[in-house]
Amino acid sequence: MQAVTDIGTLITRRDGVLDDRPAITGTRVSVQRVAAWYKMGLN
């Protein structure tokens, strides 16, 4: 059985960090970068 995770807790946006773009919580990896990696076929 899979646990349900609220995706809102995984993405944050902080003033002055990554030009205010959404990022993976606790990292400096933008959501845009993860989407690009996905489109390139990376895991």
PDBQT receptor file of N, H, CA, C and O in Angstrom, charges set to zero:
ATOM      1  N   MET A   1       0.837  -1.176   0.000  1.00  0.00    +0.000 N 
ATOM      2  CA  MET A   1       0.000   0.000   0.000  1.00  0.00    +0.000 C 
ATOM      3  C   MET A   1       0.888   1.247   0.000  1.00  0.00    +0.000 C 
ATOM      4  O   MET A   1       1.836   1.339   0.780  1.00  0.00    +0.000 OA
ATOM      5  N   GLN A   2       0.580   2.190  -0.864  1.00  0.00    +0.000 N 
ATOM      6  H   GLN A   2      -0.190   2.115  -1.498  1.00  0.00    +0.000 HD
ATOM      7  CA  GLN A   2       1.358   3.420  -0.949  1.00  0.00    +0.000 C 
ATOM      8  C   GLN A   2       0.807   4.479  -0.002  1.00  0.00    +0.000 C 
ATOM      9  O   GLN A   2      -0.403   4.598   0.191  1.00  0.00    +0.000 OA
ATOM     10  N   ALA A   3       1.718   5.238   0.579  1.00  0.00    +0.000 N 
ATOM     11  H   ALA A   3       2.701   5.141   0.423  1.00  0.00    +0.000 HD
ATOM     12  CA  ALA A   3       1.322   6.347   1.445  1.00  0.00    +0.000 C 
ATOM     13  C   ALA A   3       0.989   7.557   0.580  1.00  0.00    +0.000 C 
ATOM     14  O   ALA A   3       1.560   7.738  -0.496  1.00  0.00    +0.000 OA
ATOM     15  N   VAL A   4       0.078   8.369   1.049  1.00  0.00    +0.000 N 
ATOM     16  H   VAL A   4      -0.385   8.222   1.923  1.00  0.00    +0.000 HD
ATOM     17  CA  VAL A   4      -0.297   9.586   0.340  1.00  0.00    +0.000 C 
ATOM     18  C   VAL A   4       0.568  10.736   0.847  1.00  0.00    +0.000 C 
ATOM     19  O   VAL A   4       0.676  10.951   2.054  1.00  0.00    +0.000 OA
ATOM     20  N   THR A   5       1.181  11.472  -0.074  1.00  0.00    +0.000 N 
ATOM     21  H   THR A   5       1.093  11.297  -1.055  1.00  0.00    +0.000 HD
ATOM     22  CA  THR A   5       2.025  12.609   0.275  1.00  0.00    +0.000 C 
ATOM     23  C   THR A   5       1.428  13.871  -0.329  1.00  0.00    +0.000 C 
ATOM     24  O   THR A   5       1.102  13.907  -1.516  1.00  0.00    +0.000 OA
ATOM     25  N   ASP A   6       1.290  14.897   0.486  1.00  0.00    +0.000 N 
ATOM     26  H   ASP A   6       1.555  14.868   1.449  1.00  0.00    +0.000 HD
ATOM     27  CA  ASP A   6       0.812  16.190   0.005  1.00  0.00    +0.000 C 
ATOM     28  C   ASP A   6       1.957  16.871  -0.729  1.00  0.00    +0.000 C 
ATOM     29  O   ASP A   6       2.936  17.282  -0.105  1.00  0.00    +0.000 OA
ATOM     30  N   ILE A   7       1.844  16.996  -2.049  1.00  0.00    +0.000 N 
ATOM     31  H   ILE A   7       1.048  16.662  -2.555  1.00  0.00    +0.000 HD
ATOM     32  CA  ILE A   7       2.937  17.554  -2.851  1.00  0.00    +0.000 C 
ATOM     33  C   ILE A   7       3.244  18.999  -2.467  1.00  0.00    +0.000 C 
ATOM     34  O   ILE A   7       4.351  19.478  -2.713  1.00  0.00    +0.000 OA
ATOM     35  N   GLY A   8       2.295  19.689  -1.876  1.00  0.00    +0.000 N 
ATOM     36  H   GLY A   8       1.395  19.300  -1.677  1.00  0.00    +0.000 HD
ATOM     37  CA  GLY A   8       2.519  21.065  -1.451  1.00  0.00    +0.000 C 
ATOM     38  C   GLY A   8       3.612  21.201  -0.412  1.00  0.00    +0.000 C 
ATOM     39  O   GLY A   8       4.198  22.274  -0.271  1.00  0.00    +0.000 OA
ATOM     40  N   THR A   9       3.898  20.140   0.315  1.00  0.00    +0.000 N 
ATOM     41  H   THR A   9       3.422  19.268   0.201  1.00  0.00    +0.000 HD
ATOM     42  CA  THR A   9       4.967  20.181   1.314  1.00  0.00    +0.000 C 
ATOM     43  C   THR A   9       6.337  19.946   0.690  1.00  0.00    +0.000 C 
ATOM     44  O   THR A   9       7.358  20.155   1.345  1.00  0.00    +0.000 OA
ATOM     45  N   LEU A  10       6.371  19.518  -0.560  1.00  0.00    +0.000 N 
ATOM     46  H   LEU A  10       5.541  19.348  -1.092  1.00  0.00    +0.000 HD
ATOM     47  CA  LEU A  10       7.630  19.198  -1.232  1.00  0.00    +0.000 C 
ATOM     48  C   LEU A  10       8.175  20.353  -2.063  1.00  0.00    +0.000 C 
ATOM     49  O   LEU A  10       9.336  20.332  -2.472  1.00  0.00    +0.000 OA
ATOM     50  N   ILE A  11       7.343  21.361  -2.313  1.00  0.00    +0.000 N 
ATOM     51  H   ILE A  11       6.400  21.378  -1.981  1.00  0.00    +0.000 HD
ATOM     52  CA  ILE A  11       7.732  22.489  -3.158  1.00  0.00    +0.000 C 
ATOM     53  C   ILE A  11       7.586  23.784  -2.372  1.00  0.00    +0.000 C 
ATOM     54  O   ILE A  11       6.547  24.035  -1.762  1.00  0.00    +0.000 OA
ATOM     55  N   THR A  12       8.628  24.602  -2.388  1.00  0.00    +0.000 N 
ATOM     56  H   THR A  12       9.473  24.398  -2.883  1.00  0.00    +0.000 HD
ATOM     57  CA  THR A  12       8.592  25.884  -1.680  1.00  0.00    +0.000 C 
ATOM     58  C   THR A  12       9.122  26.988  -2.580  1.00  0.00    +0.000 C 
ATOM     59  O   THR A  12       9.797  26.733  -3.577  1.00  0.00    +0.000 OA
ATOM     60  N   ARG A  13       8.801  28.219  -2.204  1.00  0.00    +0.000 N 
ATOM     61  H   ARG A  13       8.252  28.426  -1.393  1.00  0.00    +0.000 HD
ATOM     62  CA  ARG A  13       9.322  29.392  -2.906  1.00  0.00    +0.000 C 
ATOM     63  C   ARG A  13       9.754  30.394  -1.847  1.00  0.00    +0.000 C 
ATOM     64  O   ARG A  13       8.964  30.775  -0.982  1.00  0.00    +0.000 OA
ATOM     65  N   ARG A  14      11.013  30.820  -1.917  1.00  0.00    +0.000 N 
ATOM     66  H   ARG A  14      11.655  30.511  -2.620  1.00  0.00    +0.000 HD
ATOM     67  CA  ARG A  14      11.540  31.775  -0.933  1.00  0.00    +0.000 C 
ATOM     68  C   ARG A  14      12.038  33.021  -1.649  1.00  0.00    +0.000 C 
ATOM     69  O   ARG A  14      12.643  32.939  -2.718  1.00  0.00    +0.000 OA
ATOM     70  N   ASP A  15      11.776  34.171  -1.047  1.00  0.00    +0.000 N 
ATOM     71  H   ASP A  15      11.285  34.237  -0.178  1.00  0.00    +0.000 HD
ATOM     72  CA  ASP A  15      12.221  35.438  -1.617  1.00  0.00    +0.000 C 
ATOM     73  C   ASP A  15      13.737  35.454  -1.762  1.00  0.00    +0.000 C 
ATOM     74  O   ASP A  15      14.460  35.139  -0.816  1.00  0.00    +0.000 OA
ATOM     75  N   GLY A  16      14.212  35.818  -2.938  1.00  0.00    +0.000 N 
ATOM     76  H   GLY A  16      13.624  36.074  -3.706  1.00  0.00    +0.000 HD
ATOM     77  CA  GLY A  16      15.639  35.961  -3.175  1.00  0.00    +0.000 C 
ATOM     78  C   GLY A  16      16.385  34.677  -3.477  1.00  0.00    +0.000 C 
ATOM     79  O   GLY A  16      17.594  34.714  -3.705  1.00  0.00    +0.000 OA
ATOM     80  N   VAL A  17      15.705  33.551  -3.485  1.00  0.00    +0.000 N 
ATOM     81  H   VAL A  17      14.722  33.522  -3.299  1.00  0.00    +0.000 HD
ATOM     82  CA  VAL A  17      16.354  32.270  -3.775  1.00  0.00    +0.000 C 
ATOM     83  C   VAL A  17      15.871  31.785  -5.139  1.00  0.00    +0.000 C 
ATOM     84  O   VAL A  17      14.668  31.690  -5.380  1.00  0.00    +0.000 OA
ATOM     85  N   LEU A  18      16.802  31.483  -6.019  1.00  0.00    +0.000 N 
ATOM     86  H   LEU A  18      17.780  31.560  -5.823  1.00  0.00    +0.000 HD
ATOM     87  CA  LEU A  18      16.494  31.005  -7.375  1.00  0.00    +0.000 C 
ATOM     88  C   LEU A  18      15.560  31.961  -8.112  1.00  0.00    +0.000 C 
ATOM     89  O   LEU A  18      14.662  31.527  -8.835  1.00  0.00    +0.000 OA
ATOM     90  N   ASP A  19      15.771  33.248  -7.930  1.00  0.00    +0.000 N 
ATOM     91  H   ASP A  19      16.500  33.601  -7.343  1.00  0.00    +0.000 HD
ATOM     92  CA  ASP A  19      14.923  34.266  -8.573  1.00  0.00    +0.000 C 
ATOM     93  C   ASP A  19      13.447  34.060  -8.251  1.00  0.00    +0.000 C 
ATOM     94  O   ASP A  19      12.579  34.283  -9.096  1.00  0.00    +0.000 OA
ATOM     95  N   ASP A  20      13.172  33.632  -7.025  1.00  0.00    +0.000 N 
ATOM     96  H   ASP A  20      13.877  33.450  -6.339  1.00  0.00    +0.000 HD
ATOM     97  CA  ASP A  20      11.805  33.429  -6.519  1.00  0.00    +0.000 C 
ATOM     98  C   ASP A  20      11.043  32.312  -7.244  1.00  0.00    +0.000 C 
ATOM     99  O   ASP A  20       9.813  32.270  -7.194  1.00  0.00    +0.000 OA
ATOM    100  N   ARG A  21      11.763  31.410  -7.916  1.00  0.00    +0.000 N 
ATOM    101  H   ARG A  21      12.762  31.444  -7.957  1.00  0.00    +0.000 HD
ATOM    102  CA  ARG A  21      11.100  30.288  -8.588  1.00  0.00    +0.000 C 
ATOM    103  C   ARG A  21      10.819  29.169  -7.587  1.00  0.00    +0.000 C 
ATOM    104  O   ARG A  21      11.542  29.032  -6.600  1.00  0.00    +0.000 OA
ATOM    105  N   PRO A  22       9.774  28.364  -7.828  1.00  0.00    +0.000 N 
ATOM    106  CA  PRO A  22       9.498  27.222  -6.956  1.00  0.00    +0.000 C 
ATOM    107  C   PRO A  22      10.657  26.229  -6.994  1.00  0.00    +0.000 C 
ATOM    108  O   PRO A  22      11.264  26.008  -8.042  1.00  0.00    +0.000 OA
ATOM    109  N   ALA A  23      10.957  25.634  -5.838  1.00  0.00    +0.000 N 
ATOM    110  H   ALA A  23      10.464  25.814  -4.986  1.00  0.00    +0.000 HD
ATOM    111  CA  ALA A  23      12.071  24.687  -5.740  1.00  0.00    +0.000 C 
ATOM    112  C   ALA A  23      11.677  23.510  -4.861  1.00  0.00    +0.000 C 
ATOM    113  O   ALA A  23      10.705  23.577  -4.110  1.00  0.00    +0.000 OA
ATOM    114  N   ILE A  24      12.442  22.438  -4.966  1.00  0.00    +0.000 N 
ATOM    115  H   ILE A  24      13.232  22.384  -5.577  1.00  0.00    +0.000 HD
ATOM    116  CA  ILE A  24      12.258  21.281  -4.103  1.00  0.00    +0.000 C 
ATOM    117  C   ILE A  24      12.678  21.701  -2.694  1.00  0.00    +0.000 C 
ATOM    118  O   ILE A  24      13.775  22.227  -2.500  1.00  0.00    +0.000 OA
ATOM    119  N   THR A  25      11.814  21.471  -1.725  1.00  0.00    +0.000 N 
ATOM    120  H   THR A  25      10.924  21.044  -1.883  1.00  0.00    +0.000 HD
ATOM    121  CA  THR A  25      12.063  21.892  -0.349  1.00  0.00    +0.000 C 
ATOM    122  C   THR A  25      13.402  21.368   0.154  1.00  0.00    +0.000 C 
ATOM    123  O   THR A  25      13.715  20.187  -0.002  1.00  0.00    +0.000 OA
ATOM    124  N   GLY A  26      14.189  22.254   0.757  1.00  0.00    +0.000 N 
ATOM    125  H   GLY A  26      13.936  23.213   0.883  1.00  0.00    +0.000 HD
ATOM    126  CA  GLY A  26      15.473  21.877   1.335  1.00  0.00    +0.000 C 
ATOM    127  C   GLY A  26      16.618  21.809   0.343  1.00  0.00    +0.000 C 
ATOM    128  O   GLY A  26      17.730  21.421   0.703  1.00  0.00    +0.000 OA
ATOM    129  N   THR A  27      16.355  22.187  -0.914  1.00  0.00    +0.000 N 
ATOM    130  H   THR A  27      15.452  22.502  -1.206  1.00  0.00    +0.000 HD
ATOM    131  CA  THR A  27      17.405  22.162  -1.930  1.00  0.00    +0.000 C 
ATOM    132  C   THR A  27      17.400  23.477  -2.700  1.00  0.00    +0.000 C 
ATOM    133  O   THR A  27      16.559  24.343  -2.463  1.00  0.00    +0.000 OA
ATOM    134  N   ARG A  28      18.339  23.614  -3.613  1.00  0.00    +0.000 N 
ATOM    135  H   ARG A  28      19.023  22.910  -3.805  1.00  0.00    +0.000 HD
ATOM    136  CA  ARG A  28      18.333  24.745  -4.539  1.00  0.00    +0.000 C 
ATOM    137  C   ARG A  28      18.046  24.232  -5.951  1.00  0.00    +0.000 C 
ATOM    138  O   ARG A  28      18.516  24.810  -6.931  1.00  0.00    +0.000 OA
ATOM    139  N   VAL A  29      17.280  23.157  -6.053  1.00  0.00    +0.000 N 
ATOM    140  H   VAL A  29      16.898  22.687  -5.257  1.00  0.00    +0.000 HD
ATOM    141  CA  VAL A  29      16.902  22.584  -7.341  1.00  0.00    +0.000 C 
ATOM    142  C   VAL A  29      15.507  23.091  -7.686  1.00  0.00    +0.000 C 
ATOM    143  O   VAL A  29      14.548  22.844  -6.956  1.00  0.00    +0.000 OA
ATOM    144  N   SER A  30      15.405  23.802  -8.809  1.00  0.00    +0.000 N 
ATOM    145  H   SER A  30      16.185  24.002  -9.402  1.00  0.00    +0.000 HD
ATOM    146  CA  SER A  30      14.110  24.364  -9.188  1.00  0.00    +0.000 C 
ATOM    147  C   SER A  30      13.198  23.285  -9.773  1.00  0.00    +0.000 C 
ATOM    148  O   SER A  30      13.655  22.276 -10.310  1.00  0.00    +0.000 OA
ATOM    149  N   VAL A  31      11.914  23.532  -9.651  1.00  0.00    +0.000 N 
ATOM    150  H   VAL A  31      11.543  24.352  -9.215  1.00  0.00    +0.000 HD
ATOM    151  CA  VAL A  31      10.920  22.636 -10.244  1.00  0.00    +0.000 C 
ATOM    152  C   VAL A  31      11.096  22.630 -11.761  1.00  0.00    +0.000 C 
ATOM    153  O   VAL A  31      10.936  21.592 -12.404  1.00  0.00    +0.000 OA
ATOM    154  N   GLN A  32      11.421  23.776 -12.324  1.00  0.00    +0.000 N 
ATOM    155  H   GLN A  32      11.551  24.618 -11.801  1.00  0.00    +0.000 HD
ATOM    156  CA  GLN A  32      11.659  23.883 -13.762  1.00  0.00    +0.000 C 
ATOM    157  C   GLN A  32      12.798  22.955 -14.195  1.00  0.00    +0.000 C 
ATOM    158  O   GLN A  32      12.714  22.321 -15.247  1.00  0.00    +0.000 OA
ATOM    159  N   ARG A  33      13.851  22.876 -13.397  1.00  0.00    +0.000 N 
ATOM    160  H   ARG A  33      13.919  23.391 -12.543  1.00  0.00    +0.000 HD
ATOM    161  CA  ARG A  33      14.989  22.006 -13.725  1.00  0.00    +0.000 C 
ATOM    162  C   ARG A  33      14.570  20.533 -13.677  1.00  0.00    +0.000 C 
ATOM    163  O   ARG A  33      14.957  19.753 -14.548  1.00  0.00    +0.000 OA
ATOM    164  N   VAL A  34      13.790  20.150 -12.678  1.00  0.00    +0.000 N 
ATOM    165  H   VAL A  34      13.475  20.783 -11.971  1.00  0.00    +0.000 HD
ATOM    166  CA  VAL A  34      13.322  18.761 -12.578  1.00  0.00    +0.000 C 
ATOM    167  C   VAL A  34      12.460  18.417 -13.792  1.00  0.00    +0.000 C 
ATOM    168  O   VAL A  34      12.576  17.323 -14.344  1.00  0.00    +0.000 OA
ATOM    169  N   ALA A  35      11.601  19.340 -14.206  1.00  0.00    +0.000 N 
ATOM    170  H   ALA A  35      11.508  20.229 -13.757  1.00  0.00    +0.000 HD
ATOM    171  CA  ALA A  35      10.762  19.111 -15.383  1.00  0.00    +0.000 C 
ATOM    172  C   ALA A  35      11.621  18.937 -16.638  1.00  0.00    +0.000 C 
ATOM    173  O   ALA A  35      11.325  18.090 -17.482  1.00  0.00    +0.000 OA
ATOM    174  N   ALA A  36      12.673  19.728 -16.759  1.00  0.00    +0.000 N 
ATOM    175  H   ALA A  36      12.913  20.415 -16.074  1.00  0.00    +0.000 HD
ATOM    176  CA  ALA A  36      13.569  19.608 -17.916  1.00  0.00    +0.000 C 
ATOM    177  C   ALA A  36      14.272  18.257 -17.913  1.00  0.00    +0.000 C 
ATOM    178  O   ALA A  36      14.387  17.611 -18.955  1.00  0.00    +0.000 OA
ATOM    179  N   TRP A  37      14.739  17.831 -16.755  1.00  0.00    +0.000 N 
ATOM    180  H   TRP A  37      14.646  18.356 -15.908  1.00  0.00    +0.000 HD
ATOM    181  CA  TRP A  37      15.382  16.515 -16.648  1.00  0.00    +0.000 C 
ATOM    182  C   TRP A  37      14.412  15.411 -17.057  1.00  0.00    +0.000 C 
ATOM    183  O   TRP A  37      14.792  14.474 -17.758  1.00  0.00    +0.000 OA
ATOM    184  N   TYR A  38      13.167  15.522 -16.620  1.00  0.00    +0.000 N 
ATOM    185  H   TYR A  38      12.858  16.284 -16.050  1.00  0.00    +0.000 HD
ATOM    186  CA  TYR A  38      12.144  14.530 -16.955  1.00  0.00    +0.000 C 
ATOM    187  C   TYR A  38      11.927  14.488 -18.474  1.00  0.00    +0.000 C 
ATOM    188  O   TYR A  38      11.845  13.412 -19.067  1.00  0.00    +0.000 OA
ATOM    189  N   LYS A  39      11.836  15.658 -19.088  1.00  0.00    +0.000 N 
ATOM    190  H   LYS A  39      11.903  16.532 -18.607  1.00  0.00    +0.000 HD
ATOM    191  CA  LYS A  39      11.618  15.721 -20.534  1.00  0.00    +0.000 C 
ATOM    192  C   LYS A  39      12.800  15.146 -21.310  1.00  0.00    +0.000 C 
ATOM    193  O   LYS A  39      12.626  14.644 -22.420  1.00  0.00    +0.000 OA
ATOM    194  N   MET A  40      14.002  15.216 -20.734  1.00  0.00    +0.000 N 
ATOM    195  H   MET A  40      14.144  15.624 -19.832  1.00  0.00    +0.000 HD
ATOM    196  CA  MET A  40      15.193  14.656 -21.373  1.00  0.00    +0.000 C 
ATOM    197  C   MET A  40      15.296  13.148 -21.152  1.00  0.00    +0.000 C 
ATOM    198  O   MET A  40      16.173  12.498 -21.723  1.00  0.00    +0.000 OA
ATOM    199  N   GLY A  41      14.410  12.589 -20.331  1.00  0.00    +0.000 N 
ATOM    200  H   GLY A  41      13.698  13.116 -19.868  1.00  0.00    +0.000 HD
ATOM    201  CA  GLY A  41      14.419  11.155 -20.089  1.00  0.00    +0.000 C 
ATOM    202  C   GLY A  41      15.269  10.717 -18.915  1.00  0.00    +0.000 C 
ATOM    203  O   GLY A  41      15.497   9.522 -18.727  1.00  0.00    +0.000 OA
ATOM    204  N   LEU A  42      15.744  11.672 -18.116  1.00  0.00    +0.000 N 
ATOM    205  H   LEU A  42      15.559  12.643 -18.269  1.00  0.00    +0.000 HD
ATOM    206  CA  LEU A  42      16.554  11.323 -16.945  1.00  0.00    +0.000 C 
ATOM    207  C   LEU A  42      15.654  10.889 -15.793  1.00  0.00    +0.000 C 
ATOM    208  O   LEU A  42      14.507  11.322 -15.689  1.00  0.00    +0.000 OA
ATOM    209  N   ASN A  43      16.188  10.029 -14.932  1.00  0.00    +0.000 N 
ATOM    210  H   ASN A  43      17.120   9.676 -15.016  1.00  0.00    +0.000 HD
ATOM    211  CA  ASN A  43      15.417   9.562 -13.772  1.00  0.00    +0.000 C 
ATOM    212  C   ASN A  43      15.625  10.465 -12.597  1.00  0.00    +0.000 C 
ATOM    213  O   ASN A  43      15.057  10.232 -11.531  1.00  0.00    +0.000 OA
TER     214      ASN A  43
